[in-house]
Amino acid sequence: MPEAPSNVPPQTPRGASPRTLPRARVGFLGFGSMARAIARGLARAGVPGGDMRACARDWARLSAGTAELGAVACRDAREVAQGSDVVFVAVKPDVATRLCASVADALAGRVVVSVAWGVTLDDYLAVLPDGAACVTTIPNLAVGVCEGAWLVDERDTLSTEQRALVDGLLGATGSVTRLPARLMDAGGTIASCAPAWAAMFVEALADAGVKHGLPRAQANLLAERMVCGTGRMLEQTGQSPAALKDAVCSPGGATIRGVAQLERGGMRAAVIDAVDAVLG
Ligand SMILES: NC(=O)c1ccc[n+]([C@@H]2O[C@H](COP(=O)([O-])OP(=O)(O)OC[C@H]3O[C@@H](n4cnc5c(N)ncnc54)[C@H](OP(=O)(O)O)[C@@H]3O)[C@@H](O)[C@H]2O)c1
């Protein structure tokens, strides 16, 4: 068998943790879009449904969401905290610390993982019991298909073992990137808001395909595969986006005419402006 060349790029996503799944009982305070995506990803990665529990306000919606995964629907946040080793805080940011404060005693001894964007570690420490184990993160919805991107504040109050446990759970559903608190918003905008913009690009591209005669299903599939494959290729080869663009554009060819049109349309500026609009 030929020897692998020494410059073979790593096959795990850049920034990713090794995907070894620790055993832990996982709870969710709030079971909306984000919590369900995390739970689906964990289930896909091998966490048994029965090891997951959640609460929300709307019982019917909660029951339907947990039933899909064989997870336990709980009547309230206390029941979630009491039955979990790791508790994801997945309510809207304005509710997060109030809810944690209301069950602070039950959260003692649990690992609290916040996904509530903008709520800081200090916000949690102000309401959690002394010595609480807490870390703040921003995931994106692709964690639901184990292709997510997790941003993790590099400042936390976890022990080495608790950090390994959290990394194992998060890493099972996506890459894990630690950032200083001051860069979390910028990182979150790129990784967590931009899926909406990427979906708009896919939709627009597919529309163009339909305009030129492709059936909708094939147009969607081609656009989706193009985005997945391009991202994966950049990640696995380490090639810069500029180099990949140059590699597709042959001199005098068709692709560079499309590039010129996108530049006339202000694509790059529009993307940068979108990030500015989020960050204010
Ligand atoms: N969506 C994303 O792409 C994304 C990305 C990064 C971070 N996040 C963060 O994830 C968090 C959740 O966002 P989301 O998009 O999942 O919102 P969402 O779909 O509106 O879900 C919020 C959940 O919180 C529940 N809830 C509200 N008040 C509660 C209370 N007092 N006790 C228990 N549960 C309560 C809601 O229950 P009911 O449905 O019964 O009202 C719902 O299940 C936010 O903090 C957000 O910053 C989201």
The ligand as a Tripos MOL2 file, in Angstrom:
@<TRIPOS>MOLECULE
LIG
   48    52     1     0     0
SMALL
NO_CHARGES

@<TRIPOS>ATOM
      1 N1        -31.9830   29.8530   16.7060 N.am      1 LIG1
      2 C1        -30.6850   30.0040   16.4820 C.2       1 LIG1
      3 O1        -30.1880   29.8680   15.3520 O.2       1 LIG1
      4 C2        -29.7640   30.3510   17.6460 C.ar      1 LIG1
      5 C3        -28.3920   30.4600   17.3980 C.ar      1 LIG1
      6 C4        -27.5250   30.7460   18.4580 C.ar      1 LIG1
      7 C5        -28.0310   30.9360   19.7360 C.ar      1 LIG1
      8 N2        -29.3770   30.8400   19.9260 N.ar      1 LIG1
      9 C6        -29.8770   31.0710   21.2760 C.3       1 LIG1
     10 O2        -30.7140   30.0080   21.6470 O.3       1 LIG1
     11 C7        -31.6860   30.4870   22.5710 C.3       1 LIG1
     12 C8        -33.0420   29.9450   22.1570 C.3       1 LIG1
     13 O3        -33.3150   30.4290   20.8640 O.3       1 LIG1
     14 P1        -34.3830   29.6890   19.9460 P.3       1 LIG1
     15 O4        -34.1670   30.1990   18.5750 O.co2     1 LIG1
     16 O5        -34.3500   28.2230   20.2070 O.co2     1 LIG1
     17 O6        -35.7400   30.3100   20.5450 O.3       1 LIG1
     18 P2        -37.1910   29.6480   20.5640 P.3       1 LIG1
     19 O7        -37.3830   28.7280   19.4170 O.co2     1 LIG1
     20 O8        -38.1480   30.7780   20.7580 O.co2     1 LIG1
     21 O9        -37.1750   28.7560   21.8910 O.3       1 LIG1
     22 C9        -37.2460   29.3000   23.1780 C.3       1 LIG1
     23 C10       -37.6980   28.2090   24.1220 C.3       1 LIG1
     24 O10       -37.7100   28.7330   25.4480 O.3       1 LIG1
     25 C11       -38.9100   28.2800   26.0760 C.3       1 LIG1
     26 N3        -39.2280   29.1400   27.2220 N.ar      1 LIG1
     27 C12       -39.5280   30.4530   27.2410 C.ar      1 LIG1
     28 N4        -39.7390   30.8690   28.5040 N.ar      1 LIG1
     29 C13       -39.5500   29.7750   29.3030 C.ar      1 LIG1
     30 C14       -39.6210   29.5500   30.6980 C.ar      1 LIG1
     31 N5        -39.9080   30.5430   31.5530 N.pl3     1 LIG1
     32 N6        -39.3600   28.2960   31.1470 N.ar      1 LIG1
     33 C15       -39.0400   27.2900   30.3050 C.ar      1 LIG1
     34 N7        -38.9590   27.4610   28.9620 N.ar      1 LIG1
     35 C16       -39.2190   28.6770   28.4730 C.ar      1 LIG1
     36 C17       -39.9280   28.3390   24.9700 C.3       1 LIG1
     37 O11       -41.0520   27.5850   25.3260 O.3       1 LIG1
     38 P3        -42.4490   27.7240   24.5310 P.3       1 LIG1
     39 O12       -42.1630   27.3550   23.1040 O.co2     1 LIG1
     40 O13       -43.3150   26.7440   25.1960 O.co2     1 LIG1
     41 O14       -42.8730   29.1570   24.6850 O.co2     1 LIG1
     42 C18       -39.1050   27.6870   23.8480 C.3       1 LIG1
     43 O15       -39.1170   26.2860   23.9710 O.3       1 LIG1
     44 C19       -31.6310   32.0120   22.5550 C.3       1 LIG1
     45 O16       -31.0790   32.4930   23.7570 O.3       1 LIG1
     46 C20       -30.7230   32.3380   21.3850 C.3       1 LIG1
     47 O17       -29.8760   33.4660   21.6420 O.3       1 LIG1
     48 C21       -30.2510   30.5660   18.9230 C.ar      1 LIG1
@<TRIPOS>BOND
     1     1     2 1
     2     2     3 2
     3     2     4 1
     4     4     5 ar
     5     4    48 ar
     6     5     6 ar
     7     6     7 ar
     8     7     8 ar
     9     8     9 1
    10     8    48 ar
    11     9    10 1
    12     9    46 1
    13    10    11 1
    14    11    12 1
    15    11    44 1
    16    12    13 1
    17    13    14 1
    18    14    15 2
    19    14    16 1
    20    14    17 1
    21    17    18 1
    22    18    19 2
    23    18    20 1
    24    18    21 1
    25    21    22 1
    26    22    23 1
    27    23    24 1
    28    23    42 1
    29    24    25 1
    30    25    26 1
    31    25    36 1
    32    26    27 ar
    33    26    35 ar
    34    27    28 ar
    35    28    29 ar
    36    29    30 ar
    37    29    35 ar
    38    30    31 1
    39    30    32 ar
    40    32    33 ar
    41    33    34 ar
    42    34    35 ar
    43    36    37 1
    44    36    42 1
    45    37    38 1
    46    38    39 2
    47    38    40 1
    48    38    41 1
    49    42    43 1
    50    44    45 1
    51    44    46 1
    52    46    47 1
@<TRIPOS>SUBSTRUCTURE
     1 LIG1         1 GROUP 0 **** ****
